[in-house]
């Protein structure tokens, strides 16, 4: 499940449990398309993954990848808040494929993550 809100052209996303097919389409795609049409770009995205448990199934993973690819040229920065060991791999891998700068923050650095993502 995904909770989402937007403030000052920054997307705040909190992921709970497993992502299901339709989560991005239902929760984020319409506001993202609107912001991009209006402003040309999303300033940043802060993703809280502390309660993320993966993807429900392969279609959910593919939707997630498609969403990332679709937004690639339209996002300034991405801050990921989480403390799972595998998440340390995200920034270096993302830098190979994505335009936005991606940075991982520990949960106790959430305010720092928000300031960083807004500083675009």
N, C-alpha and C positions, 0 to 999 in steps of 0.2 A: 504494500500500500504506500502511496505517496501523498504527503501533505505539501501544499504549495501556496506561496503568496509572493507578490511582487511589490517592491517599494523602491522608489527612486531609480527605476530601470535596473534593479538588481533582483534576481530570482532567488528565493529562499526555498530550498527543497529539503524535506525530511523524509527519509525512507524507513519504513517499519516492516519488519518481517521480509517476506519475499515479494519481489516485483512480479506482477502478473501482466500478461498481454492486455493492452488497453490502458494501463496506468498512465503512460505518457500522453497518449492520444486524448484520454478523458480529462487529465488534470493540467497539462502544461502546453500542449500544442497550440491551442487557440490563443492564449495570452502571449505566447512567444511570437506567433505570426503577427499579432496585433502590434506588439512592441517593435518588431523589426520593420513593419510597414510604416509605423509612425516615426521612429527614431533612427532607423537604419541599422541599429545594432543594440544588443543587450550589453549593458555595462559589465555585468558579471553574474556569476552563479555561485551561491554557497550551498553546498550539499552536506547535510548532516547524515552520516552513515553509521552512527553508533549502534543503531538497532537493525541494520541491514543484514539479512540472512541469505542473500543470493536471489536467484530467479526461480520462479515457479516451474518454468519449462523452457525449452529451446525457443519457441515463438516469442516469449517475453524477453529473452536475451537479444534476439534479433531486432525486436522493436526498439530496445534500448540502444543498440548499436546504430540503428537507422536514425533515431532521434539525435544522437550525438553527431553523426555525419551531416545531418540536415542543418544543424546549428553551427557547425564548425567555423565558418567564415564570419559569423554574426555575433560572436561573444568575445569580450575583452579578456576576462580572467575567470578561472574556475578554482574555488577554494573547496577542498574536501576536508570535512571534520570527521575524524575517526581514529581508532586505535588498533585496528586489526593488522597483523603483520603483513598480510598480502597487499594491503593498501599502499605500502611503501613503494611498490612497483608501479603504481599508477602514474605519478608524474614523469618518470623517465620514459615509460612506454608511450604515454600520451604525447610527449614532445616529439616523438618520431612521426606521428600521424595527424596531429591537430594543430590548428592555428593558435588558439588561446593558450596562455600560460596556465599551467595546472600546478597547484601547490597543496601539499597535505599538511594539516594542522592537527595536533592532539586535541581532545575534547576540552582540556583546560585553556586552550588557546582560541576558543571560539570568537571572542571579541576581537582578537588580533586578526583572525581570518576575515571577519566582517570588514574591518578597516582596510585590510589589504585588497579585498575584492572591490571595494568602493573606490580605491585610489587610481583607477584607470583613467 
